[in-house]
Amino acid sequence: QITFGSIFLGNVPAHEEVHQCAGQIHGYKGCIRDFQVNNKELFIIDEALGGRNVENCNVPICDYHPCHNGGTCTSDAENWFCECPKLYSGKLCQFATCDENPCGNGATCFPKSRRDAVCLCPYGRSGILCSDAINISQPSFSGTDVFGYTSFLAYSTIPNITFYYEFHLKFQLANHHSALQDNLIFFTGQKGQGLNGDDFLELGLRNGRVVYSYNLGAGTATIISKPLDLALSVHVIHLGRYLQKGWLKVDDQKNKTVTAPGRLVGLNVFSQFYLGGYHEYTPELLPKGSGFKNGFQGCIFDIQVRTSMNQEFKSPGTPEGHPNSGRSVGQCKDSPCSLIKCRNGGKCIEGGSTVYCDCLTGWKGAFCTETVSVCEPEHDPPHLCKKGGTCVPLPKGYTCHCPLGTTGTYCEQG
């Protein structure tokens, strides 16, 4: 048996005496995780008495080349982002730019066309321009919208979740088949994306069954329920974990248990607690640990958590029950389309609190009240001006003004 005065990771402080066998001693450069002494896990940061020049070890996201359309990926020790070329925007430079952003209250602007934008509303807002305040007591989620974003709520990190937690929640599914297929209910992770080796906790639906998984750093433990009874309008979930052992109870099904692999017993998660979806654009950047490809579709309510058997259950968030942020989350059973009237055959589309008019060919504008000019890119069929020719509308049809060096009806001749 050896007794240590102190254990040093990476390097020895300059004031400590060091006996060198040969040559010069250099500090370790790299990442250290899952540090154990006598089979006991020591939390490298939380239990350290001191340190210097230590940073969080992040996966270099830019190595995966996530930026689209010629965007340049830039990263530092904590964050990464795409620098987008002109005419493109979005986390991954995947969208044409909202040149004149009409959206209010911090909404996400999405360019539905070169002229029209859709406002993806933040938590607590609704309407065409997200200008209407709404009260949400039972949040409604719409999965992944046609633009590739999930609706979600993000709460502050749940404290003291390392060794013990219990969750209670209820949910009501949207009335279509995709709501059962591959849907994330909640997620929290060590770095926020559940990459290989990260600790994470997640709950979701797959093929009509509830899937509960967690990773303490030595491998993923998973419980899969029996198929949901779709005759029930509201489903109830109880789940928890103490050290390596987890359990899951769904509706009136029998309680199921699992034990995490390896010897690690602590769940170390630092990201926010995400409900219903995730803040990143999907599907590229959904949490990789969960493997779910879509957000939740339906309503989630009465979610509560405790991190000790002696505690009372509480709603997540700081203050309690209040999310930090969200996107396209509505009030259960409310329809924002009931307040919107699209014109000229346009169809009202809603996703949570986000609402917009999908116009028929030839119409544009927030309520489909403006005609599309024959020279506009959205016109079907498009104009035929070639080689940089400028389309000029006429009372009937259009003409092409040709650049120097071209001629012909459509500037097609040199």
Buried (B, 14 or more C-beta within 10 A) or exposed (E): EEEEEEEEEBBEEEEEEEEEEEEEEEEEEEEEEBEEEEEEBBEBEEEEEEEEEEEEEBBEBBEEEBBBBEBEBEBEEEEBBBEBEEEBBBBBBBBBBBEEBBBBBEBBBBBBBBBBBBBBBBBBBBBBBBBBEBEBEBBBBBBBBEBBBBBBBBBBBBEEBBEBBBBBBBBBBBEEEEBBBBBBBBBBBBBBBBBEBBBBBBBBBBEBBBBBBBBBBBEBBBBBBEEBEEEEEEBBBBBBBEBBEBBBBBBEBEEBEBEBEBBBBBBBBEBBBBBBBBBBBBEBBBBBBBBBBBBBBBBBBEBBBBBEEEEEEEEBBEEEEEBBBBBBBBBBEBEBBEEBEBBBEBEBBBBBBBBBBBBBEBBBBBBBBBEBBBBBEBBEEEBEBBBEBEBEBEEEEBBBEBEEEBEEEBBBEE
